[in-house]
Amino acid sequence: MIVRDPKGKFETRAWLCTDLNQSPRQILQWFLLRWQVEVTFQEVRAHLGVETQRQWSDLAIARTTPVLLGLFSIVTLLADRLARHRTLPVRQSVWYSKAQPTFSDAIALVRQRLWDSGSSRPDRQMIQIPRALFVGLREAACYAQ
């Protein structure tokens, strides 16, 4: 099946399927579903190191990968819960503009919340260092990759 954009904004693409009985619509729907999975795996690789594991055996890798995917799910659920109480911040950079929060934004929000809850009295203006310095350091650490 060949897909062309009538406005010419996107490249012409060919989509192939081994099941010759499927409709073009079904093939495109499968592609869209797969795209969501691909993006999830890309985020898991980038932020949780799924492909950079240092285990020596296939069994160790088989145990670790589900745990990392579970961690991805936990971070996503915690960020969703935190975002219900306030807007999930979307960090922008000069070279990359985005409208929706990414997993980087979600994991940073969860880190911030966990680190804030670890301070003895978050309402105080001084912990061991000035609060502004702490917030700046926390921000840099939360978005570290």
PEZI-V692743 format. One line per field, one symbol per residue. ss: DSSP state (H for helix, E for strand, C for the rest). phi: phi as a letter, one per 40 degrees, with the letter a starting at -180 (. if undefined). burial: # if it has 16 or more other ideal C-beta (glycine too) atoms within 10 Angstrom, else .. Layout:
ss: ???
phi: ???
burial: ???
This chain:
ss: CEECCCCCCCCCEECCCCCCCCCHHHHHHHHHHHHHHHHHHHHHHHHHCHHHCCCCCHHHHHHHHHHHHHHHHHHHHHHHHHHHHCCCCCCCCCCCCCCCCCHHHHHHHHHHHHHHHHCCCCCCCECCCEHHHHHHHHHHHHCCC
phi: .bbbcccgcbccbbbbaccccccdccccccccccdccccdccccccbbgdcbcbccbcccccccdccccccdcccccccccccccacccbcbbccabacbcbcdccccccddccccccccbccccbbbbddccdccccccccccb
burial: ..........................................##..##.#.............##..#...#..##.##........#............############.....................#...#...#...
